[in-house]
Amino acid sequence: MPLFSLRRTAPLSLDEAWRRLTEWPRHADAVPLTRIKVLTPPPTRVGTRFVARSGVGPLVIDDVMEVTVWRPPVDGGPGFCRLEKRGRIVLGWAEIEVRPGPGGRTRVEWREELRVRFLPGVFDRVLERTSRAMFGRAANRLLRKA
């Protein structure tokens, strides 16, 4: 399974960076050809489920995720969220962490382990590189947009 991580430093408060990264429907604006549907009522908490549907026409893949750890930042401390991928095709997990950074900025780390069922391991390196690029751009857009 490909494992990758991204690190960013954003000129945002912890709370604002957290909000931008964990407001699940906003991810559709940052990931091309993707729609997000939250399957459980707000607010986000352990047990929140949502699906990211990516593709066009009949060529779509659903990435069903469930929040298994939810610790928003409190009193200037770090925030941490873990998502388990519960779909039939996309499996693995993702973690989003925000920590205080220099000059009032926020350090972000996004870690993900991704497996696509039926995709042979020989494609792991390509999947890892593609995912790192796609999620890196998504993180940049989420942290940049208000």
MARDOTOR-300733 format. One record per residue (C-alpha): y, x, z. Coordinates in steps of 0.1 Angstrom, whole numbers, plus 2048, in hexadecimal, padded with zeros to 3 digits. Last residue first. Layout:
# residues N
(pt (Y X Z));
...
# end
This chain:
# residues 146
(pt (93A 78E 818));
(pt (929 7A5 7FE));
(pt (925 7CA 803));
(pt (908 7CA 81D));
(pt (8F4 7B1 808));
(pt (8FB 7C3 7E8));
(pt (8F1 7E5 7F5));
(pt (8D1 7D7 805));
(pt (8C8 7C6 7E4));
(pt (8CE 7E7 7D0));
(pt (8B7 7F9 7E9));
(pt (89E 7DC 7E7));
(pt (89B 7E0 7C1));
(pt (89A 806 7C1));
(pt (881 809 7DD));
(pt (86C 7EE 7CE));
(pt (86A 7FE 7AC));
(pt (862 820 7BB));
(pt (847 812 7D2));
(pt (838 7FC 7B7));
(pt (836 819 79F));
(pt (826 82F 7BA));
(pt (80D 813 7C3));
(pt (802 80D 79F));
(pt (7E1 821 7A2));
(pt (7DA 80C 7C0));
(pt (7CF 7EF 7AA));
(pt (7E4 7CF 7AA));
(pt (7CD 7B2 7B3));
(pt (7E2 7A9 7D2));
(pt (805 7B9 7D2));
(pt (80A 7CF 7F0));
(pt (82B 7D7 800));
(pt (834 7EB 81F));
(pt (859 7E8 827));
(pt (872 7FA 83C));
(pt (898 7F1 83B));
(pt (8AE 807 851));
(pt (8D2 7FF 856));
(pt (8EC 814 868));
(pt (90B 801 872));
(pt (92F 80D 872));
(pt (945 80F 891));
(pt (950 833 889));
(pt (92C 840 889));
(pt (90F 828 889));
(pt (902 80E 8A0));
(pt (8DF 802 896));
(pt (8D1 7E7 87E));
(pt (8AC 7E4 877));
(pt (89B 7D0 85C));
(pt (875 7D1 85A));
(pt (85E 7C5 83D));
(pt (839 7BD 83C));
(pt (81B 7BD 825));
(pt (80E 7A4 80B));
(pt (81A 795 7EA));
(pt (7FF 782 7D8));
(pt (7F3 766 7EE));
(pt (811 767 804));
(pt (815 76F 829));
(pt (82D 78D 829));
(pt (834 795 84D));
(pt (859 799 855));
(pt (866 7AF 871));
(pt (88A 7AD 87F));
(pt (89D 7C6 894));
(pt (8C0 7C7 8A2));
(pt (8CF 7E5 8B5));
(pt (8E7 7E3 8D3));
(pt (90C 7DB 8D1));
(pt (90A 7BF 8EB));
(pt (8EC 7AE 8D9));
(pt (8DE 7B6 8B7));
(pt (8C5 79C 8AB));
(pt (8A1 7A0 8B6));
(pt (889 78C 8A1));
(pt (865 797 89D));
(pt (84B 784 889));
(pt (862 774 86F));
(pt (84B 765 854));
(pt (84C 76E 82F));
(pt (83F 75D 80F));
(pt (845 773 7F0));
(pt (83E 75B 7D3));
(pt (839 76A 7B1));
(pt (845 75A 791));
(pt (83B 75D 76C));
(pt (839 738 763));
(pt (85E 737 75C));
(pt (871 754 76A));
(pt (86B 76C 787));
(pt (86F 76E 7AC));
(pt (869 754 7C7));
(pt (873 760 7E9));
(pt (863 74A 803));
(pt (86E 743 827));
(pt (85E 740 849));
(pt (86F 741 86B));
(pt (853 746 886));
(pt (867 75E 89B));
(pt (88B 753 898));
(pt (8A4 749 87C));
(pt (8B9 72B 886));
(pt (8B1 716 873));
(pt (895 6FE 867));
(pt (876 70D 857));
(pt (86E 712 832));
(pt (88C 727 827));
(pt (88C 727 801));
(pt (898 746 7EF));
(pt (89C 74A 7C9));
(pt (898 76A 7B6));
(pt (89F 774 792));
(pt (8B3 792 79D));
(pt (8B4 79B 7C3));
(pt (8D6 79C 7D3));
(pt (8E1 778 7D0));
(pt (8BE 76C 7D9));
(pt (8C0 781 7F8));
(pt (8DD 76B 804));
(pt (8C3 74F 80B));
(pt (8B4 765 827));
(pt (8D3 76A 83D));
(pt (8C2 788 84E));
(pt (8D4 7A5 83C));
(pt (8F7 796 83C));
(pt (8F5 78A 860));
(pt (8E7 7AB 86C));
(pt (903 7BF 85B));
(pt (91C 7A7 86A));
(pt (90E 7AA 88D));
(pt (90B 7CF 88C));
(pt (92F 7D2 881));
(pt (935 7DC 85D));
(pt (93E 7FC 84A));
(pt (91A 800 83F));
(pt (903 81E 843));
(pt (8E3 81A 82F));
(pt (8BF 825 833));
(pt (8A2 81A 81D));
(pt (87D 81B 825));
(pt (85D 81B 810));
(pt (838 814 815));
(pt (822 80E 7F7));
(pt (800 800 800));
# end
